[in-house]
Amino acid sequence: MKLNSETTRKSTTAPKIQALAALIELLGERLAPDGRWQDLELAWHQSVTTLLRLCAIRLTHPQLDWGALISEFSVLLRSPTTLNIASVEKTGELLDSAMAQAVDAVLLDLSVSRTAIDAYPVTDFAQDIARIYEAVLNMVPAFEKSDHSDFKLRARIRDRSKKRGGSFYSPPHLVSRVVEEALGSVAKTATRNGTELCGFTRLRIVDPAMGAGVFLIQALKFLNRCSKVEVETLARNVLYGVDLDPLAVEAARLSMWTEVANYALNPSVDFPNLRVGNSLVGCRIDQVRDEKGSGVTKDKLDSWCASWFQNLDRKSLGLSRGNENDGGVDEGQKFFHWEFEFPEVFSKTGSKSGFDLVIGNPPWEIEKPNSREFFGAVLPDYWTLGKQEAIVAQKQLLGGDPELAADWRARQEEHKRFAQWVRKAPVQCTDEVHPFLCQGAGDTNLYKLFCEQAFYLARPGGCVALVVPSGIYSDCGARDLRRLLIERNVWTKLVGFENSDRTFDIHRSFKYCFFVATSGGTTSFVETEFGGEICRQDVSTIEALSPKWSVLPEVENHAAFSLIEKIYSSADLLGSTMNGGFQLDYKREFDMTLDSHLFRERDQLEEHGYLQDCYGNWLFGGWRKCSTTRTGAAYVPDEEQLVVSSSRERFIHLNDVESVFIPLYEGRMLGQFNSNEKRWISGRGRRAVWLKTEGAGQGAGCRIENAATSSVGLGPQYLVSKNSFLQRCSPADIKIGFLAVGSATNARTMIATALSAVACGNSVPILKLQAGGSDNNLLSPLEYSLALIACLNSFVFDFVIRRKMAGNNLNYFVIEECPVPVLNEENAPLWRRLAILAGELALNDLRYCRELLAMGLPLEVLQASDKAVLKRQQRRVLADLIVAKLYDLNSFDMGVLLHNSSDVVTKSQKGFHRMDRDLSSELRLPGMVSSRLALLDATQQEFEFEVIGAHSKLTTFAAPAAGDLEKHARLLNNLVQ
């Protein structure tokens, strides 16, 4: 391992700590797999701890002599208690050499600007310790050669990453904001209740997943500003912290030492309330013995917890008395029993039992083995493999590496036992109340466990302030937590963020937040802040907008919140039992992982002689080549049973078709009112290449001209057999397909279109409408389906859903509580006109011949031209105007919605200014709708007259006769049914 002054100057962090950060950066470049040297890993852990402490002492006490410190450091490195392996002497020399080079590199850069180092502010050092801790968390030393003659630092790729272990570096601005809000709330509560804080010395503040302790350090600074009590007294008596990682605890103690600033004078100073342990796994009991030193109670509690992770008999473990035969508890589990560890906090009764403040940034990860992370660390190309290829690769890796297979099995077993603990263990605690009863359905997410536990750690009237993912206010799996926050606590504050500034080392679109709540009571309103002004959301309104899931919308200002309230006031929920007289069915037809054995790749089918027909199916059989006319055009005999290929170069008789494969839709293939947005070109998995279909959005599909025309065809990556299709899907009914993955900051969020006789993967969920049994339906299922597509693709619906979803998935729970206009006799003509517009936009190729017949619509041929784009945009404008009228919105409302109102000064991240950027300004849909709105803000009769008149000018078709469509409908039915 070579270190020099040039490499140590790479860092972009604060100049005063540049060398140390650069050292860690350099170590990070040495990543490679090696999990054999556990004892050496221990040595690395202790040595890094020593190095951190050494640098902390030097930076905070520049008067001390480096030589003496380095000498002490070398002694620690060579100590047998530090290096617990067989070859202590030889390994010690190697490790000492490597770490000595590290210290030399640090000193080299530090000596360049001694004046700057001497002036290094103590108050900044805790954040640097946190950065260092995060950087080294997953690093271990390993020998490069079998004779132990070379040494490098490598990553524990088969172990959990820092994220899965629960460590995210929390930046100063976020930590400061959360602490100020939380401790400000604690102070206000104390003042309101007339409580004497006695210089804050009676407070008890805890971070149950403290990492390097940045929240505790910031809390200490806050208290130190407001109190005359010695900072050491505050640090020792007020602040509590727990973390699973011993290095994190050491880093937190180190940070605390630097904040107290007397470690060099009194190195024996300890912070006993910063402890190692798994704060989620432990036994809580009503009363804890004071005889902590006896160890009997601790052994008993450990044994009871261990029974959930080992093959022990829980019935034989009584909590009332000790058991001398409690051996065999795995120390690696680090069980942590809160009442036993901190009796001074929980031994009190009533409102004084528990912490005054629970604060921090707990882990965000789902607690289960991740196959992509695990196998991707061993096989770099694993991430690029398709579903079946990945399964094959897994079997090969596990079969060829027994150690890897054992590791994978151990992870799965660990997850199973932890999930069992979460589901069942708390119920058997002797407490009357206990955590993990509000976790909801789905995978076990660590942040939810910490959130719920926080309210049982906090005393009645205490405060909880945590940084968590946006799911706390938006995911269906967190509904029970939201009910806990609203119904059994006072939820006072919610501040949301998007990771666009790279606050965390995760995707820029990831959303997170912090919330503040008071333990006990009920919530009447929540103050929310999403990148704009503070907005008050009454619980009654939250329940009206989301009666089933209690989702809080991401509203940027009062105008947006008021508009959403107005939209809901004149609408039904999309997931209502009866909507427009119809029953709504939601379905996912094929799972891209579980059903991958049913899929055939398009290029493989074509290699075996399959060709695409003019309806978008792939057929195998007696294809015959078309003859040509004198002009060179293809000639197809006009026979009832002939099917033409999409290229119009071949045809086949129905009786000669031996096999039929149906296209499998993936999300990339969809556009608004467009079932052929993109085509698969090549590649698999993340390396798949998709290109925009020529003429996409202009009616490009399996188009026809005078009975049959040349077609660009569909471009699926996979297809399914006709038999597999018929087992899952109905070939006769129209269905609404929508893109399951989206973002509130994309050009558009909801992307829906009509689909007919195709299969859909899980990235394209479907909605189907069935007659509700009433003979008085105002529209047919097909008409309502088409009109509903227009509603889903409208600006109004998008405005709402962009504030309802915080993640990137349009799950059904998100859309089922979105508003759709009410259908009644008075507005039924507008609904029918909307259905016709949607049909003209979406039913644009031969696969929809049956729906075109049912709607009485011909198939318009739209060539790729500016005129075609204009006509399509004009139809979309009329559709959006009708939808706005059905929601009872006026021009001012639409101005706010489209962010063209003079009252809206800045563009919202959720605005529609990104739409149609590739078109000229006069063809961009938001502008076209806004300009037309000024003419239509009048009475209902004038509105209908204007819309119908404008629509009639667009309904000039050059299309085949109805007889041709009937022929195609018969052929298609024969192929897919």
PyMOL commands that set and color helices and strands:
alter all, ss='L'
color gray80, all
select helices_A, chain A and resi 7-9+15-28+38-60+66-78+88-118+122-136+172-192+214-226+231-237+246-260+292-294+296-306+314-316+331-333+338-341+343-346+350-352+371-378+380-384+387-400+402-428+446-457+471-474+476-487+499-501+539-545+558-569+596-598+602-607+654-656+667-669+685-687+722-728+781-792+795-804+812-815+828-842+846-855+866-886+891-898+921-923+925-936+940-952+962-976
alter helices_A, ss='H'
color red, helices_A
select strands_A, chain A and resi 139-143+151-155+205-207+239-243+274-276+355-360+458-469+489-498+511-519+525-529+535-538+571-573+582-587+599-601+611-612+618-621+624-625+627-628+634-635+642-644+650-653+657-665+678-682+689-692+718-721+734-738+752-756+759-760+766-771+819-821
alter strands_A, ss='S'
color yellow, strands_A
deselect
rebuild
show_as cartoon
